[in-house]
Amino acid sequence: MKNVKYILNTLIITGLISCSQSTYQAVYPTLHDGKYDSELPYKNCSDQLEKISHSIKKISSIVFYKIYTFSSSESITKDQINNTLLEKFSKNSSISSESFNGTGTIIYTDINKIALLTCSHVVHLKDTLYSYFKNTNSDKTYIQSIAIKQEQNIYVPDIAIGEKFNLLAHDSDKDIAIISLESESQNFLSFPKFNYPLGNSKELEWGSFVYIMGYPLGLPMITRGIVSSPQKIAKGTFIIDAVFNHGISGGLVLGVRDGVPNFELVGIAKSASAEYINYIIPHLSNNKMVFNKNLPYKGELNVNVKEIINYGITYSLTVEQLKNFHKSHSDTFFEAGFDFKSFFEN
């Protein structure tokens, strides 16, 4: 009888072990397949992510434009714009400024030099902006105003308060840029650069799991997302479902290959899908709306534009685009005394 009980207990224990192994294999499938993971991390990796966050910084830019305005009766066309004309209308000019934030990653440090990777639209705005009158009675298009960039200042407060960074190289079409700072009074070796390998965006698949790190609305944050439409990678971008906001542009997109903490840089966040709505508001007087809400408004009207972000549809640049950018600007980097091979060719 004792033998029978022993056999039954042995069978039950064996059965429990078998079920446990089957469950483990179902919940934690083998991670050593050489592919980017599509499952959630199986263990804690907070320490590694915190170390990576130290190489990610908020970038602040402020740009100044000189704005010239014209009346419709003056019928100014684009080909008439020159220095003489602008001097003539300088009395009607004004200075306007705009500030915004983005995200940069430290990719190079030396004793007196440092460089960060980001998106071009974060650190480089167009030199000239035009607005036009709507004229249905003429084939010509007349200019209502022209804004000419006077200065753009780039700051990374966590690295150097008040010191302006230089736009080392940028590509507006690819939306990639590198900014740098040289200072004899600082030792930049104390700032950790990103030291994980560059991956291969072409190996991302439907459902590949990624981390995204950056400064949405100027706040240091990390989120996660799932890759969709990997076939778009051939065009230099891919889509992830992470919820982004202003300031995330330039943020790191990290893939995980064969389990955490095997992170690889697979891209940088570029932009979110958005829609723009035009709406009418009362005329501003000294930046205030002057009207009685209890009476019909009969004054001048202005048009405002409101951006509505389609959260959960975010475009990211591929790591291959980053490598191509490095190759096409290698001479510029060499002349400036920066060697990025250890980052882009690791």
C-alpha positions in Angstrom: 0.0 0.0 0.0 2.9 2.3 0.9 4.4 1.6 -2.5 1.1 2.5 -4.3 1.0 5.9 -2.4 4.6 6.6 -3.3 4.0 5.9 -6.9 0.9 8.1 -6.9 2.8 11.0 -5.2 5.6 10.6 -7.7 3.2 10.8 -10.7 1.5 13.9 -9.2 4.8 15.7 -8.7 6.0 14.7 -12.1 2.8 16.0 -13.6 3.1 19.3 -11.8 6.7 19.7 -13.0 5.6 19.0 -16.6 2.7 21.5 -16.4 5.1 24.1 -14.9 7.6 23.6 -17.7 4.8 23.8 -20.3 3.5 27.0 -18.8 6.9 28.5 -18.6 7.6 27.8 -22.3 4.2 29.2 -23.2 4.6 32.4 -21.2 8.3 32.8 -21.7 9.1 31.5 -25.2 12.8 31.1 -26.1 14.5 34.4 -26.4 17.5 33.2 -28.4 16.1 33.4 -31.9 18.2 36.3 -33.0 15.1 38.4 -33.8 13.7 41.6 -32.2 11.4 40.6 -29.4 7.6 41.1 -29.7 6.8 40.1 -26.1 7.0 42.1 -23.0 10.3 42.0 -21.1 10.6 39.0 -18.9 12.7 40.6 -16.2 13.4 44.0 -14.7 15.6 46.4 -16.7 15.0 49.7 -14.9 18.7 50.2 -14.0 19.8 49.9 -17.6 17.1 52.2 -18.8 18.0 54.8 -16.2 21.6 54.8 -17.3 20.4 55.3 -20.9 18.3 58.2 -19.8 21.4 60.1 -18.6 22.5 60.3 -22.3 19.2 61.9 -23.4 18.8 65.6 -23.0 16.1 68.3 -23.6 17.0 70.7 -26.4 15.5 74.2 -26.4 15.5 76.4 -29.4 14.4 80.0 -29.9 14.2 81.7 -33.3 13.8 85.3 -34.2 12.1 86.5 -37.4 11.8 90.0 -38.8 8.4 90.3 -40.4 7.5 92.8 -43.2 3.9 93.3 -44.0 2.3 94.7 -47.2 -1.2 95.8 -48.3 -3.1 94.2 -51.1 -3.0 97.5 -53.0 0.8 97.4 -53.2 0.6 94.1 -55.2 4.0 92.8 -54.2 5.1 89.5 -55.9 7.8 87.1 -54.7 10.2 88.0 -57.5 10.1 91.7 -56.4 11.6 90.9 -53.0 15.1 92.3 -52.6 17.0 94.3 -50.0 16.0 97.6 -51.4 12.3 96.8 -51.2 12.6 95.5 -47.7 14.5 98.6 -46.6 11.6 100.7 -48.0 9.1 98.8 -45.9 11.2 98.5 -42.8 8.9 100.9 -41.0 6.2 98.3 -41.2 8.4 95.5 -39.9 8.4 93.8 -36.5 10.4 91.2 -34.6 8.7 87.9 -33.7 10.1 85.0 -31.7 9.1 81.4 -31.3 10.5 78.9 -28.8 10.1 75.1 -28.8 11.6 71.9 -27.3 12.9 68.7 -28.6 15.1 65.7 -27.6 18.8 65.0 -28.3 21.1 62.1 -27.6 24.7 62.4 -26.6 26.8 60.5 -29.2 30.2 62.1 -28.7 32.2 63.5 -25.8 35.7 64.8 -25.5 37.3 67.0 -22.9 36.1 70.2 -24.5 33.6 68.9 -27.1 30.2 67.3 -27.1 27.7 66.4 -29.8 24.0 65.3 -29.8 21.8 63.6 -32.4 18.3 65.0 -33.0 15.8 65.9 -35.7 16.5 68.8 -38.1 13.1 70.5 -37.4 14.1 70.8 -33.7 17.2 72.9 -34.4 16.7 74.4 -37.9 13.7 76.5 -39.1 13.3 77.9 -42.6 15.2 81.1 -43.3 12.2 82.7 -45.0 8.4 82.3 -44.6 5.8 83.8 -46.9 2.1 84.4 -46.6 -0.1 85.5 -49.5 -3.3 87.3 -50.2 -6.1 85.2 -51.6 -6.9 86.8 -55.0 -9.4 85.1 -57.3 -9.4 88.0 -59.9 -5.8 87.6 -60.9 -3.4 84.9 -62.0 -0.7 86.5 -59.9 -0.1 85.8 -56.2 0.6 88.8 -54.0 2.6 88.7 -50.8 0.9 89.7 -47.6 3.9 89.3 -45.3 7.4 87.9 -45.4 9.3 86.7 -42.3 13.1 86.5 -42.5 15.1 84.6 -39.9 17.5 86.9 -38.0 18.9 84.4 -35.4 18.3 81.0 -34.0 19.7 79.9 -30.6 20.1 76.3 -29.5 20.5 75.4 -25.9 20.9 72.2 -23.8 20.4 73.4 -20.3 21.4 70.1 -18.6 24.8 70.4 -20.3 25.7 74.1 -20.4 23.4 76.8 -19.1 23.3 79.8 -21.3 25.9 78.5 -23.9 24.7 78.3 -27.5 25.1 75.0 -29.4 26.3 75.0 -33.0 24.3 73.3 -35.8 27.1 71.0 -37.0 25.1 69.4 -39.9 21.5 68.8 -40.8 19.3 67.4 -43.5 15.8 68.9 -43.7 14.5 66.2 -46.1 15.6 63.3 -43.9 14.9 65.4 -40.8 18.2 64.6 -39.1 20.7 66.9 -37.4 23.7 66.9 -35.1 24.4 69.8 -32.8 27.7 70.5 -31.0 29.4 72.6 -28.4 33.1 73.4 -27.8 34.1 75.0 -24.6 37.5 75.5 -23.1 36.0 75.9 -19.6 34.2 72.6 -19.5 35.1 68.9 -19.3 32.4 67.0 -21.2 33.7 63.6 -20.4 31.5 63.6 -17.3 28.4 63.3 -19.5 27.6 59.7 -20.5 27.1 59.1 -24.2 24.8 56.4 -25.6 26.8 53.2 -25.7 24.4 50.5 -27.0 24.8 49.2 -30.5 23.0 50.4 -33.6 20.5 47.8 -34.8 18.9 47.0 -38.1 15.5 48.6 -38.7 14.9 46.2 -41.6 14.6 43.3 -39.2 11.7 44.9 -37.3 8.5 43.0 -37.8 4.8 43.4 -37.1 4.5 43.6 -33.4 8.1 44.2 -32.5 8.4 45.7 -29.1 10.2 49.0 -28.6 11.0 51.5 -25.9 10.9 55.3 -26.6 12.7 57.8 -24.5 12.5 61.6 -24.8 11.2 64.9 -23.5 7.5 65.3 -24.5 6.3 68.7 -23.3 9.8 69.2 -21.8 9.4 66.3 -19.3 11.8 63.3 -19.2 9.7 60.3 -20.0 9.8 56.7 -21.3 7.1 54.8 -23.0 6.7 51.6 -25.0 5.2 50.9 -28.4 4.6 48.3 -31.0 5.9 48.5 -34.6 3.4 48.5 -37.4 3.7 48.7 -41.2 7.4 47.6 -41.3 7.2 47.6 -45.1 7.5 51.4 -44.9 11.1 50.9 -43.6 12.3 50.9 -47.2 11.3 54.5 -47.4 13.2 55.4 -44.3 10.4 55.5 -41.7 8.3 53.1 -39.6 5.2 53.5 -37.5 4.8 52.8 -33.8 1.7 53.1 -31.7 3.3 55.0 -28.8 1.5 58.1 -27.6 3.7 61.1 -28.3 3.5 64.9 -27.7 5.5 68.0 -28.6 9.1 67.7 -27.6 9.6 63.9 -28.3 11.1 64.6 -31.7 14.6 63.2 -31.7 13.8 60.7 -28.9 15.4 57.3 -29.0 13.6 54.2 -30.3 15.1 51.1 -28.7 14.5 47.5 -30.0 15.2 44.5 -27.8 17.0 41.5 -29.3 16.8 38.2 -27.4 15.6 39.8 -24.1 16.5 42.8 -22.0 18.9 44.4 -21.5 20.0 43.7 -25.1 18.9 47.1 -26.4 19.7 48.3 -29.9 19.0 51.7 -31.4 16.6 51.1 -34.3 15.6 54.7 -34.9 14.6 58.1 -33.6 11.1 59.5 -33.1 10.3 62.0 -35.9 6.7 63.2 -35.7 3.1 62.3 -34.8 0.1 62.3 -37.1 -1.8 65.6 -36.8 -4.7 67.5 -38.2 -5.1 71.3 -38.4 -8.3 73.2 -37.9 -8.9 76.8 -38.9 -11.2 78.8 -36.7 -12.3 82.5 -36.4 -11.7 84.6 -33.3 -12.3 88.3 -32.5 -9.5 90.7 -33.3 -6.8 91.0 -30.6 -6.0 94.4 -29.2 -2.7 94.4 -27.2 -2.9 90.6 -27.1 -6.4 90.8 -25.5 -9.8 90.1 -26.9 -11.9 93.2 -26.3 -15.6 92.5 -26.8 -18.8 92.0 -24.8 -19.9 88.4 -24.9 -23.5 89.4 -24.3 -23.7 91.5 -27.5 -23.3 90.5 -31.2 -19.7 91.0 -32.2 -19.3 93.3 -35.2 -15.6 94.0 -35.2 -12.6 92.6 -37.1 -12.1 88.9 -37.2 -8.9 86.9 -37.2 -8.2 83.3 -38.2 -6.3 81.0 -35.9 -5.0 77.5 -36.5 -5.3 74.7 -34.0 -3.3 71.5 -34.2 -4.9 68.3 -33.1 -2.5 65.3 -32.6 -3.7 61.9 -33.6 -2.2 60.1 -30.7 -1.0 56.6 -31.2 0.3 57.1 -34.8 3.9 58.1 -34.7 6.6 58.1 -37.4 10.2 57.2 -36.6 13.3 57.5 -38.7 15.2 54.3 -39.3 18.7 53.7 -38.1 19.8 53.2 -41.7 18.8 56.8 -42.4 21.0 57.9 -39.6 24.0 55.9 -41.0 23.5 57.4 -44.4 23.4 60.9 -42.9 26.7 60.2 -41.2 28.3 59.1 -44.5 27.1 62.1 -46.5 28.4 64.6 -43.9 31.6 62.8 -42.9 33.8 65.5 -44.5 32.0 68.2 -42.4 32.5 66.2 -39.2 36.2 65.6 -40.0 36.9 69.2 -40.7 35.1 70.2 -37.4 37.3 67.7 -35.5 34.5 65.2 -34.6 34.9 61.5 -35.1 31.5 59.7 -35.0 32.6 56.3 -36.3 32.5 54.7 -32.9 28.8 55.5 -32.8 27.5 55.1 -36.4 29.8 52.2 -37.4 29.7 50.1 -34.2 
